[in-house]
Amino acid sequence: MISIRLRLFAILLATTGAVWLFAVVWTYSNTQAEVERVLDARLIEAARMVSSLITDHHIDVAAAVDAANARQPSSEFERVEGDYNRQLSCQIWSLQGTLVSRSESAPATSLADHREGFAETEINGERWRVFAVINPTLGVRVLVGDSLEIRERLVGDVIKGLLLPALVILPLLALLIWLSVGRGLAPLNRIAASLSSRSATELHPLAEAPAPREIRPMIAALNSLFRRVEDVRARESDFTAYAAHELKTPLAGLRTQAQIAIRSDDPDTRRQALGQILSSVDRTSRMVRQLIDMARVDARDDAVARDPVDVHRLLEELAAELSPVAAQRDVRINVRRDAESGAMSIPTDRTLLRLALRNLLENALQHAPQGTEAVCTISTSADGLTIEIDDVGPGMTATEQTRAVERFYRGPLSAASGSGLGLSIVQMAVERLGGRLDFRNRTEGGLSVAVTLKRNTA
């Protein structure tokens, strides 16, 4: 693809050339019209001046007529090439058709046959612009003519005077345009040089202050990209480190319990070891699934889907899916809706909402005491929908509520069994959905977690 510098140079040079050509055409047309006007005015003034002179008897017309009849016809005038000498030609004719007098540059043949005003004629192959005026007092006709060829040469010389310097200036102008474009693109070259010299780990932002105003949006976009890449790398680093650490612990426990089961002859000891193995497998399985869930939420594009989702049906599906876990912990999942609530459907991303609600239900089952229930309540309003999941567990302190959504944070009560990822996944998913996550301790005991979604989230 052609370089930006070459494209700008070609565009500016073509634009400058077009403007210059337009200026030449306009100057030629305007100059020609102005020269015609000025020279016509000069013809009128010269003819009237000659008529005035002979009226004041500065020229003896009668004597001039007699002298003209007595002398031989004069030879034709000779044009002087290359300059503007003898540009005007003047003739005085009697009304009877006798040449009374003429200027040195005028031909012997009558410049024109018309009586008064302007006319264009051709004499011996040369075109003339002639103004005639009649002096009725003396009975003569004054003709003053101007060679059209000389007029055209005058206009042409004016245009040449403009074009000849242009032929010298245009290469210099092209050089200046080329250097100016290069200087204007210098900030881009500096940014490119700065980026090319960076290593893959250097994600610090570019400086915006010295850059031109037009380049700052690009620098801001690059800096935003650097921040997102740095955040992703930090999350991947934390994810890898935590996964390696957390998977190492249950695997070591599985190995220990398996060795106990193999070496022991006591059925109770073996049963207890197998129970520990089963518990560790469940915990590891849940942690692996949550790690996968977190990776899925991180990988999803910002433009989430907005399809109608029946939240009530979704909660019932999750309750059925988690019923084995609920039965094992002797906790019942109760999905209900407010009596005054309208439609339970809302346009949102089903996958993200399902991840958020599943993790909230799992947390409620994990912390609810045996023989109790986790209650899911759906309420609607004009602009959105709220899902509350309540349990009668120990609740959370204000500090725990503040830090609960941090990745890998585990409170005192969940340190032994939780992974510290569940509520972080919920927070990420709800933010992607444009919603809000709230915690509050219930007055009758336990924790209430609310997810609020708006119907018209941009």
Phi, psi and omega per residue, in radians:
M1 nan 2.489 -3.110
I2 -1.117 2.514 -3.082
S3 -1.228 2.712 3.117
I4 -1.107 -0.686 -3.123
R5 -1.086 -0.795 -3.134
L6 -1.155 -0.677 3.122
R7 -1.111 -0.815 3.126
L8 -1.100 -0.710 3.121
F9 -1.064 -0.808 -3.137
A10 -1.118 -0.730 -3.131
I11 -1.131 -0.816 -3.119
L12 -1.159 -0.694 3.139
L13 -1.163 -0.754 3.120
A14 -1.125 -0.718 3.127
T15 -1.129 -0.760 3.116
T16 -1.103 -0.748 3.111
G17 -1.089 -0.711 3.123
A18 -1.134 -0.733 3.110
V19 -1.117 -0.712 -3.140
W20 -1.134 -0.756 3.126
L21 -1.098 -0.740 3.092
F22 -1.072 -0.703 3.134
A23 -1.121 -0.681 3.130
V24 -1.143 -0.805 3.138
V25 -1.077 -0.789 3.136
W26 -1.115 -0.745 3.140
T27 -1.113 -0.730 3.140
Y28 -1.071 -0.840 -3.116
S29 -1.127 -0.780 -3.103
N30 -1.192 -0.724 3.137
T31 -1.120 -0.754 3.137
Q32 -1.047 -0.787 3.141
A33 -1.136 -0.699 -3.113
E34 -1.207 -0.710 3.118
V35 -1.103 -0.745 3.105
E36 -1.021 -0.763 -3.108
R37 -1.145 -0.801 -3.099
V38 -1.154 -0.782 -3.111
L39 -1.199 -0.625 3.061
D40 -1.108 -0.716 3.103
A41 -1.100 -0.635 3.121
R42 -1.187 -0.671 3.092
L43 -1.070 -0.800 3.139
I44 -1.063 -0.801 -3.107
E45 -1.113 -0.731 -3.125
A46 -1.153 -0.759 -3.137
A47 -1.112 -0.769 3.142
R48 -1.186 -0.582 3.122
M49 -1.163 -0.748 3.105
V50 -1.106 -0.748 3.125
S51 -1.074 -0.665 3.134
S52 -1.194 -0.665 -3.131
L53 -1.137 -0.763 -3.118
I54 -1.267 -0.478 3.076
T55 -1.173 -0.625 3.121
D56 -1.436 0.185 3.077
H57 1.127 0.430 2.981
H58 -1.267 -0.316 3.074
I59 -2.196 2.197 3.124
D60 -1.469 1.775 -3.031
V61 -1.187 -0.745 -3.101
A62 -1.077 -0.804 3.123
A63 -1.119 -0.654 -3.134
A64 -1.155 -0.617 3.129
V65 -1.185 -0.760 3.125
D66 -1.094 -0.728 -3.136
A67 -1.155 -0.628 -3.128
A68 -1.182 -0.643 3.128
N69 -1.239 -0.528 -3.069
A70 -1.404 -0.525 -3.058
R71 -1.553 2.829 3.102
Q72 -1.283 2.651 3.090
P73 -1.056 2.387 -3.133
S74 -1.345 2.784 3.107
S75 -1.253 2.867 3.109
E76 -1.177 2.696 -3.136
F77 -1.272 2.751 3.087
E78 -1.950 2.211 3.130
R79 -1.339 2.477 3.071
V80 -1.734 1.994 -3.078
E81 -1.398 2.607 2.943
G82 1.538 -0.105 3.057
D83 -2.479 -3.011 -3.065
Y84 -1.996 0.422 3.059
N85 -1.210 2.581 3.103
R86 0.934 0.754 -3.102
Q87 -1.243 -0.677 3.141
L88 -1.606 2.456 3.077
S89 -2.159 2.328 -3.063
C90 -2.181 2.402 3.065
Q91 -2.327 2.537 3.020
I92 -2.114 2.076 -3.134
W93 -2.024 2.461 2.998
S94 -1.287 2.778 -3.126
L95 -1.190 -0.231 3.091
Q96 -1.530 -0.029 3.055
G97 1.705 0.285 3.118
T98 -1.723 2.358 3.103
L99 -1.298 1.995 -3.112
V100 -1.438 -0.820 -3.102
S101 -2.825 2.785 3.074
R102 -2.651 2.752 3.083
S103 -1.348 2.902 -3.090
E104 -1.063 -0.581 -3.081
S105 -1.548 -0.033 -3.068
A106 -1.543 2.550 3.067
P107 -1.316 2.900 3.109
A108 -1.356 -0.465 3.117
T109 -1.304 2.543 -3.122
S110 -1.049 2.313 -3.137
L111 -1.128 -0.558 -3.113
A112 -2.781 2.765 -3.138
D113 -1.818 -0.172 -3.106
H114 -1.281 2.845 -3.045
R115 -1.482 -0.940 -3.088
E116 -2.445 2.779 3.071
G117 1.550 -2.873 -3.078
F118 -1.595 2.641 3.013
A119 -2.771 2.705 3.066
E120 -2.024 2.248 -3.105
T121 -2.300 3.006 3.100
E122 -2.289 2.172 -3.121
I123 -2.211 2.102 3.128
N124 0.917 0.697 3.099
G125 1.438 0.041 3.132
E126 -1.974 2.365 -3.106
R127 -1.590 2.465 -3.082
W128 -2.249 2.603 2.966
R129 -1.938 2.017 -2.961
V130 -2.147 2.419 3.010
F131 -2.032 2.263 -3.115
A132 -2.020 2.450 3.061
V133 -2.414 2.367 -3.094
I134 -1.745 2.330 3.046
N135 -1.820 1.697 -3.061
P136 -1.205 -0.428 -3.125
T137 -1.136 -0.741 -3.103
L138 -1.751 -0.130 3.119
G139 1.207 0.691 3.125
V140 -2.242 2.857 3.101
R141 -2.179 2.185 -3.122
V142 -1.742 2.218 3.108
L143 -2.050 2.227 3.044
V144 -2.160 2.131 -3.056
G145 -2.089 2.715 -3.124
D146 -2.317 2.255 3.134
S147 -1.210 2.154 3.120
L148 -1.171 -0.508 3.115
E149 -1.131 -0.683 3.117
I150 -1.190 -0.671 3.084
R151 -1.025 -0.831 -3.110
E152 -1.138 -0.629 3.113
R153 -1.167 -0.624 3.106
L154 -1.091 -0.815 3.105
V155 -1.101 -0.740 3.132
G156 -1.078 -0.663 3.116
D157 -1.157 -0.618 3.086
V158 -1.113 -0.778 -3.138
I159 -1.144 -0.709 3.097
K160 -1.067 -0.637 3.108
G161 -1.100 -0.451 3.082
L162 -1.499 -0.672 -3.038
L163 -1.342 -0.645 -3.096
L164 -1.070 -0.778 3.047
P165 -1.116 -0.556 -3.133
A166 -1.108 -0.662 3.133
L167 -1.095 -0.508 3.095
V168 -1.464 -0.663 -3.062
I169 -1.317 -0.574 -3.018
L170 -1.032 -0.815 3.080
P171 -1.065 -0.687 3.096
L172 -1.129 -0.692 3.106
L173 -1.118 -0.708 3.110
A174 -1.077 -0.726 3.106
L175 -1.112 -0.746 3.130
L176 -1.131 -0.688 3.101
I177 -1.100 -0.780 -3.140
W178 -1.052 -0.799 3.130
L179 -1.174 -0.666 -3.133
S180 -1.166 -0.728 3.107
V181 -1.100 -0.752 3.099
G182 -1.058 -0.714 3.117
R183 -1.184 -0.662 3.119
G184 -1.156 -0.537 3.137
L185 -1.555 -0.011 -3.114
A186 -0.996 -0.710 3.099
P187 -1.033 -0.649 3.087
L188 -1.129 -0.700 3.117
N189 -1.133 -0.654 3.111
R190 -1.153 -0.705 3.103
I191 -1.120 -0.771 3.124
A192 -1.063 -0.733 3.125
A193 -1.137 -0.697 3.118
S194 -1.113 -0.736 -3.134
L195 -1.228 -0.680 -3.102
S196 -1.199 -0.431 -3.138
S197 -1.494 -0.086 -3.122
R198 -1.438 2.640 2.995
S199 -1.541 2.999 -3.087
A200 -1.159 -0.349 -3.099
T201 -1.631 -0.154 -3.124
E202 -1.512 1.782 -3.112
L203 -2.070 0.341 3.112
H204 -1.208 2.619 -3.042
P205 -1.211 2.715 3.029
L206 -1.367 2.605 3.109
A207 -1.329 2.302 -3.117
E208 -1.681 -0.376 -2.963
A209 -1.034 -0.915 -3.056
P210 -1.382 -0.132 -3.056
A211 -1.329 2.592 3.059
P212 -1.070 2.760 -3.070
R213 -1.068 -0.620 -3.098
E214 -1.215 -0.418 -3.088
I215 -1.615 -0.282 -3.083
R216 -1.068 -0.671 3.065
P217 -1.032 -0.660 3.101
M218 -1.166 -0.728 3.115
I219 -1.117 -0.718 3.112
A220 -1.084 -0.703 3.115
A221 -1.146 -0.715 3.104
L222 -1.117 -0.751 3.130
N223 -1.112 -0.669 3.075
S224 -1.103 -0.705 3.094
L225 -1.110 -0.734 3.111
F226 -1.048 -0.741 -3.138
R227 -1.113 -0.735 3.141
R228 -1.151 -0.718 3.120
V229 -1.124 -0.714 3.133
E230 -1.131 -0.691 3.093
D231 -1.107 -0.751 3.136
V232 -1.102 -0.749 -3.141
R233 -1.120 -0.701 3.117
A234 -1.123 -0.722 3.117
R235 -1.154 -0.693 3.119
E236 -1.136 -0.691 3.113
S237 -1.116 -0.815 3.096
D238 -1.080 -0.740 -3.123
F239 -1.039 -0.820 -3.108
T240 -1.143 -0.796 -3.112
A241 -1.118 -0.769 -3.109
Y242 -1.196 -0.740 -3.138
A243 -1.062 -0.742 3.137
A244 -1.106 -0.730 -3.125
H245 -1.213 -0.802 -3.065
E246 -1.239 -0.570 3.108
L247 -1.311 -0.491 3.140
K248 -1.158 -0.695 -3.085
T249 -1.135 -0.922 3.135
P250 -1.170 -0.526 3.103
L251 -1.168 -0.697 3.079
A252 -1.129 -0.688 3.095
G253 -1.139 -0.702 3.098
L254 -1.053 -0.752 3.140
R255 -1.104 -0.748 -3.129
T256 -1.122 -0.811 -3.119
Q257 -1.167 -0.616 3.102
A258 -1.138 -0.709 3.102
Q259 -1.116 -0.676 3.107
I260 -1.092 -0.779 -3.122
A261 -1.120 -0.614 -3.121
I262 -1.259 -0.728 -3.026
R263 -1.452 -0.377 -3.054
S264 -1.531 2.451 3.048
D265 -1.713 -0.113 -3.109
D266 -1.413 2.120 3.141
P267 -1.045 -0.661 3.135
D268 -1.146 -0.712 3.129
T269 -1.125 -0.755 3.108
R270 -1.091 -0.726 -3.124
R271 -1.108 -0.720 3.132
Q272 -1.152 -0.706 3.133
A273 -1.138 -0.743 3.118
L274 -1.133 -0.619 3.084
G275 -1.119 -0.714 3.093
Q276 -1.130 -0.683 3.102
I277 -1.079 -0.790 3.135
L278 -1.071 -0.742 3.128
S279 -1.108 -0.731 3.132
S280 -1.149 -0.670 3.112
V281 -1.114 -0.742 3.121
D282 -1.080 -0.772 -3.126
R283 -1.144 -0.768 3.137
T284 -1.122 -0.707 3.127
S285 -1.084 -0.757 3.129
R286 -1.142 -0.707 -3.132
M287 -1.150 -0.734 3.116
V288 -1.093 -0.727 3.128
R289 -1.117 -0.701 3.122
Q290 -1.171 -0.638 3.061
L291 -1.088 -0.727 3.100
I292 -1.143 -0.710 3.102
D293 -1.055 -0.753 -3.139
M294 -1.111 -0.723 3.111
A295 -1.110 -0.645 3.121
R296 -1.152 -0.736 3.132
V297 -1.162 -0.734 3.121
D298 -1.079 -0.623 -3.045
A299 -1.433 -0.250 -3.086
R300 -1.254 2.503 -3.140
D301 -1.196 2.682 3.136
D302 -1.083 -0.540 -3.141
A303 -1.450 1.477 -3.099
V304 -1.340 2.816 3.135
A305 -1.228 2.706 3.117
R306 -2.312 1.206 3.124
D307 -1.817 2.616 3.122
P308 -1.084 2.258 -3.128
V309 -2.204 2.199 3.059
D310 -1.428 1.786 -3.024
V311 -1.170 -0.659 3.141
H312 -1.076 -0.806 3.124
R313 -1.152 -0.659 3.125
L314 -1.091 -0.738 3.111
L315 -1.139 -0.666 3.103
E316 -1.135 -0.662 3.085
E317 -1.104 -0.761 3.132
L318 -1.153 -0.653 3.108
A319 -1.091 -0.735 3.107
A320 -1.160 -0.657 -3.118
E321 -1.180 -0.626 -3.110
L322 -1.648 0.110 -3.113
S323 -1.044 -0.628 3.072
P324 -1.080 -0.712 3.110
V325 -1.155 -0.728 3.126
A326 -1.113 -0.717 3.129
A327 -1.140 -0.679 3.140
Q328 -1.113 -0.627 -3.122
R329 -1.645 -0.001 3.132
D330 1.032 0.822 3.096
V331 -2.213 2.353 -3.126
R332 -1.755 2.455 3.092
I333 -1.754 2.128 -3.093
N334 -2.028 1.964 3.127
V335 -1.766 2.106 3.134
R336 -2.470 2.921 -3.119
R337 -2.292 2.650 3.074
D338 -1.113 2.509 -3.104
A339 -1.106 -0.540 -3.080
E340 -1.630 0.033 -3.108
S341 -1.258 2.574 3.113
G342 -1.582 -2.432 -3.101
A343 -1.116 2.439 -3.109
M344 -1.601 0.147 -3.087
S345 -1.661 2.491 3.129
I346 -2.569 2.441 3.097
P347 -1.272 2.036 -3.104
T348 -2.837 -3.129 3.121
D349 -1.581 1.981 -3.047
R350 -1.097 -0.719 -3.082
T351 -1.097 -0.826 -3.132
L352 -1.150 -0.736 -3.141
L353 -1.135 -0.671 3.129
R354 -1.117 -0.740 3.101
L355 -1.060 -0.776 -3.115
A356 -1.111 -0.844 -3.078
L357 -1.205 -0.629 3.121
R358 -1.091 -0.792 -3.135
N359 -1.160 -0.615 3.084
L360 -1.149 -0.730 3.112
L361 -1.133 -0.720 3.115
E362 -1.087 -0.708 3.096
N363 -1.115 -0.724 3.138
A364 -1.107 -0.747 3.123
L365 -1.131 -0.614 -3.091
Q366 -1.221 -0.582 -3.040
H367 -1.798 -0.192 -3.140
A368 -1.317 2.377 3.095
P369 -1.148 2.754 3.122
Q370 -1.107 2.521 3.119
G371 1.431 0.074 3.118
T372 -1.860 -2.967 3.135
E373 -2.414 2.678 3.007
A374 -1.822 2.128 -3.013
V375 -1.832 2.217 3.069
C376 -1.885 2.065 -3.104
T377 -2.062 2.309 3.130
I378 -1.976 2.267 3.071
S379 -2.315 2.543 -3.101
T380 -2.083 2.780 3.057
S381 -2.469 -3.099 -3.079
A382 -1.136 -0.583 -3.044
D383 -1.921 0.018 -3.131
G384 -3.082 -2.788 -3.033
L385 -2.595 2.502 -3.119
T386 -2.203 2.307 3.057
I387 -1.981 2.116 3.100
E388 -1.952 2.313 3.093
I389 -2.087 2.001 -3.056
D390 -1.963 2.542 2.979
D391 -2.407 2.963 -3.125
V392 -1.920 0.581 3.126
G393 -1.361 -2.804 -3.058
P394 -1.329 -0.217 -3.101
G395 1.321 -2.936 -3.137
M396 -2.397 2.568 3.048
T397 -1.304 2.956 3.133
A398 -1.056 -0.685 3.121
T399 -1.141 -0.743 3.135
E400 -1.140 -0.673 3.106
Q401 -1.105 -0.626 3.134
T402 -1.208 -0.671 -3.046
R403 -1.718 -0.023 -3.020
A404 -1.062 -0.548 -3.077
V405 -1.550 0.011 3.085
E406 -1.256 2.519 3.132
R407 -1.155 2.336 3.041
F408 1.209 0.204 3.054
Y409 -1.467 2.284 3.095
R410 -2.251 2.206 3.124
G411 -1.262 3.044 -3.107
P412 -1.024 -0.632 -3.062
L413 -1.414 -0.339 -3.105
S414 -1.924 0.102 -3.073
A415 -1.086 -0.599 -3.065
A416 -1.431 -0.543 -3.009
S417 -2.029 -0.365 -3.076
G418 -1.591 2.882 3.118
S419 -1.816 -0.223 -3.106
G420 1.349 0.296 -3.106
L421 -1.980 -0.394 -2.992
G422 -0.987 -0.980 -3.098
L423 -1.241 -0.471 3.051
S424 -1.147 -0.705 3.071
I425 -1.107 -0.738 3.131
V426 -1.052 -0.826 -3.119
Q427 -1.069 -0.769 3.141
M428 -1.090 -0.797 -3.106
A429 -1.141 -0.745 -3.124
V430 -1.146 -0.686 3.092
E431 -1.088 -0.726 3.098
R432 -1.095 -0.553 3.133
L433 -1.423 -0.083 -3.138
G434 1.351 0.375 -3.107
G435 -1.810 -2.863 -3.092
R436 -2.410 2.449 3.121
L437 -1.987 2.223 -3.108
D438 -2.254 2.543 3.068
F439 -2.102 2.504 2.979
R440 -2.715 2.513 3.065
N441 -1.435 2.293 -3.123
R442 -1.325 2.538 -3.119
T443 -1.132 -0.560 3.130
E444 -1.515 0.134 3.119
G445 1.799 2.516 3.132
G446 1.772 -3.092 -3.073
L447 -2.115 2.478 3.046
S448 -2.080 2.172 3.119
V449 -2.005 2.193 -3.077
A450 -2.055 2.327 3.022
V451 -1.955 2.078 -3.135
T452 -1.939 2.214 3.137
L453 -2.100 2.441 3.084
K454 -1.685 2.581 -3.101
R455 -1.293 -0.566 -3.083
N456 -2.028 1.137 3.126
T457 -1.517 2.186 -3.126
A458 -1.216 nan nan
